[in-house]
Amino acid sequence: VEEDNFFEEHAEYLPRIHTKPELLEEMSKEGVEAVVLLARHNACDQCSVAEKTFAAAAKEIQRGAKTTKVKKMDRLRRSLT
């Protein structure tokens, strides 16, 4: 069995949340408008592409990048509020 180091690799922009108190702590941080959770199973080969995509998006958003994709997501979010 391979060791699962997904969250260690992406710790800078993907905090690991195990419990409700940890979730509430993340939600209460200044500037946090939304919390998106990645429910995952490390043994799922099909999930690895989704995990890489999720991690890349989290990294891009965390670093404050204003790419076209992020701008489109912002417009969508504003249209839903």
C-alpha positions in Angstrom: 0.0 0.0 0.0 1.4 3.4 -1.0 1.6 6.1 1.5 -0.9 8.9 1.0 1.0 12.2 1.0 -1.5 14.3 -1.0 -2.2 16.8 1.8 1.5 17.1 2.8 2.4 18.0 -0.9 -0.3 20.7 -1.0 -0.3 21.8 2.7 0.4 25.5 1.7 -3.0 25.9 0.1 -5.1 22.8 1.1 -5.5 22.5 4.9 -6.5 19.1 6.1 -9.8 19.1 7.9 -10.9 16.0 9.9 -13.4 17.4 12.4 -16.3 19.8 12.7 -14.2 22.1 15.0 -11.4 22.2 12.4 -14.0 23.1 9.7 -15.5 25.9 11.9 -12.0 27.2 12.5 -11.2 27.4 8.7 -14.6 29.0 8.1 -14.0 31.7 10.7 -10.7 32.9 9.3 -10.6 36.5 8.1 -11.2 36.8 4.4 -12.8 33.4 4.0 -15.9 33.6 1.9 -16.3 29.9 1.1 -14.9 26.6 2.1 -14.7 23.9 -0.5 -14.1 20.3 0.7 -12.5 17.5 -1.2 -13.9 14.2 0.0 -11.4 11.6 -1.3 -10.3 8.0 -1.2 -6.6 7.7 -1.7 -6.9 4.2 -3.3 -9.1 5.4 -6.1 -7.1 5.6 -9.3 -9.9 7.5 -11.1 -9.9 10.2 -8.4 -6.3 11.2 -9.0 -7.1 13.5 -12.0 -9.8 15.3 -10.0 -7.4 15.6 -7.0 -4.7 17.2 -9.2 -7.3 19.6 -10.7 -8.6 20.5 -7.3 -5.1 21.1 -5.9 -4.2 23.3 -8.9 -7.3 25.4 -8.5 -6.7 25.8 -4.8 -3.1 26.8 -5.4 -4.2 29.4 -8.0 -6.8 30.9 -5.8 -4.7 30.9 -2.7 -1.9 32.8 -4.4 -4.4 35.4 -5.6 -3.9 34.7 -9.2 -6.4 36.5 -11.4 -6.5 34.2 -14.4 -9.4 34.0 -16.8 -10.7 30.9 -15.1 -10.8 32.7 -11.7 -12.5 35.7 -13.2 -15.1 33.5 -14.7 -15.7 31.8 -11.4 -16.0 35.3 -9.7 -18.6 36.3 -12.2 -20.6 33.1 -11.7 -20.4 33.5 -7.9 -21.7 37.1 -8.1 -24.5 36.0 -10.4 -25.6 33.5 -7.8 -25.8 36.0 -4.9 
